Amino acid sequence: MPGGFFHLEEEKTRTRVDGYGFGDNIKLKDDYGNVWQGRAERMENATVIYRFRDGKGRTLTGVSDSTAVTLLDEKGCTWKGFID
């Protein structure tokens, strides 16, 4: 199952999100204390699709390969990072 320890940062504001999880049980927390629940789905070509939602209904969605994660939020802002 895809997972591990997540380290992400929004490109413009430098807001960070980090957390831990595997598959359907991923929990991240941002610099402001918001908790993001998420899930991962592995595709046939070894990429992983991630979908996260916080308690306010905001979303982060995107993909990762074996080294990097790129997500977009509902405003179109880019979050980049990696998974340990």
HULINQUI-V724448 format. One record per residue. N is the residue number from 0. RES is the residue in one letter. NEAR is the number of other C-alpha atoms within 8 Angstrom. Layout:
N&RES&NEAR ; N&RES&NEAR
//
This chain:
0&M&5 ; 1&P&9 ; 2&G&11 ; 3&G&9 ; 4&F&10 ; 5&F&13 ; 6&H&11 ; 7&L&12 ; 8&E&11 ; 9&E&12 ; 10&E&10 ; 11&K&5 ; 12&T&5 ; 13&R&7 ; 14&T&9 ; 15&R&10 ; 16&V&12 ; 17&D&11 ; 18&G&11 ; 19&Y&11 ; 20&G&10 ; 21&F&12 ; 22&G&11 ; 23&D&7 ; 24&N&9 ; 25&I&14 ; 26&K&11 ; 27&L&13 ; 28&K&12 ; 29&D&12 ; 30&D&8 ; 31&Y&5 ; 32&G&6 ; 33&N&9 ; 34&V&10 ; 35&W&12 ; 36&Q&11 ; 37&G&13 ; 38&R&12 ; 39&A&14 ; 40&E&9 ; 41&R&10 ; 42&M&8 ; 43&E&5 ; 44&N&4 ; 45&A&8 ; 46&T&11 ; 47&V&12 ; 48&I&12 ; 49&Y&14 ; 50&R&11 ; 51&F&11 ; 52&R&12 ; 53&D&11 ; 54&G&8 ; 55&K&5 ; 56&G&6 ; 57&R&9 ; 58&T&10 ; 59&L&12 ; 60&T&11 ; 61&G&11 ; 62&V&11 ; 63&S&12 ; 64&D&9 ; 65&S&6 ; 66&T&7 ; 67&A&10 ; 68&V&13 ; 69&T&11 ; 70&L&12 ; 71&L&12 ; 72&D&12 ; 73&E&8 ; 74&K&5 ; 75&G&6 ; 76&C&10 ; 77&T&10 ; 78&W&12 ; 79&K&12 ; 80&G&11 ; 81&F&10 ; 82&I&11 ; 83&D&5
//
